[in-house]
Amino acid sequence: MSALVEIIQGIGGIFIGLINVYIWVIIIAALLSFVNPDPYNPIVQFLYRVTNPAYAFVRKFIRTDLNGLDFAPLIIIIALQVLIVIIRSILY
């Protein structure tokens, strides 16, 4: 039984790591939106392709554009942090 628990904890740790990487991708994309980067840059295109579906999902339910600032990245980061806390409380 101990080996199964360790495998599940390992998978959970990988999942938490992937969530943390996605949080950093959101932060980088949000910071890039302030400097207006070249939209034809492959890195910028990748960041927008990865983050825009999550932004669109949040924008369907909550009005996030207030006075020119988009709060969708902040809402997503908070939700992902809550998810990490829940996963850690279940696994450990």
C-alpha positions in Angstrom: 0.0 0.0 0.0 2.9 2.4 0.7 4.2 2.1 -2.9 0.7 3.1 -4.2 0.6 6.1 -1.9 4.0 7.2 -3.1 3.0 6.9 -6.7 -0.1 8.9 -6.2 1.9 11.6 -4.3 4.4 11.7 -7.1 1.7 12.2 -9.7 0.2 14.9 -7.5 3.6 16.6 -7.2 4.0 16.5 -11.0 0.5 18.0 -11.4 1.3 20.8 -8.9 4.5 21.5 -10.7 2.6 21.8 -14.0 0.1 24.2 -12.4 3.1 26.3 -11.1 4.6 26.4 -14.6 1.2 27.6 -16.0 1.0 30.3 -13.3 4.4 31.6 -14.5 3.2 31.5 -18.1 0.2 33.6 -17.1 2.4 36.1 -15.2 4.8 36.4 -18.2 1.9 36.9 -20.7 0.3 39.5 -18.4 3.6 41.4 -18.2 4.0 41.2 -21.9 0.6 42.8 -22.4 2.0 46.0 -20.9 4.8 46.4 -23.4 2.8 45.5 -26.5 5.2 42.9 -28.0 5.4 41.8 -31.7 2.4 39.6 -32.3 4.3 37.6 -34.9 7.0 36.5 -32.4 6.6 32.7 -31.9 7.1 33.0 -28.2 4.4 35.6 -27.9 2.0 33.6 -30.1 2.6 30.5 -27.9 1.9 32.5 -24.7 -1.3 33.9 -26.1 -2.4 30.5 -27.4 -1.8 28.9 -24.0 -3.4 31.6 -21.9 -6.3 33.0 -24.0 -8.6 29.9 -23.5 -8.4 30.3 -19.7 -9.0 34.1 -20.0 -12.0 33.5 -22.3 -13.5 31.0 -19.8 -13.2 33.5 -16.9 -14.5 36.3 -19.0 -17.7 34.4 -19.8 -18.7 34.4 -16.1 -17.1 37.6 -14.7 -16.6 41.0 -16.2 -12.8 41.4 -15.8 -12.1 44.5 -17.7 -12.2 47.5 -15.4 -10.7 50.9 -16.4 -8.5 49.3 -19.0 -7.0 46.6 -16.7 -7.9 43.0 -17.2 -8.2 41.0 -14.0 -8.7 37.6 -15.7 -5.0 36.6 -15.0 -5.3 37.5 -11.4 -8.5 35.5 -11.0 -7.0 32.5 -12.7 -3.9 32.6 -10.6 -5.9 32.8 -7.4 -8.0 29.9 -8.5 -5.0 27.8 -9.4 -3.4 28.6 -6.0 -6.5 27.4 -4.3 -6.4 24.2 -6.4 -2.8 23.7 -5.3 -3.7 24.0 -1.6 -6.6 21.6 -2.1 -4.4 19.0 -3.8 -1.7 19.3 -1.2 -4.2 18.9 1.6 -5.6 15.7 0.0 -2.2 14.2 -0.8 -0.1 15.0 2.3 
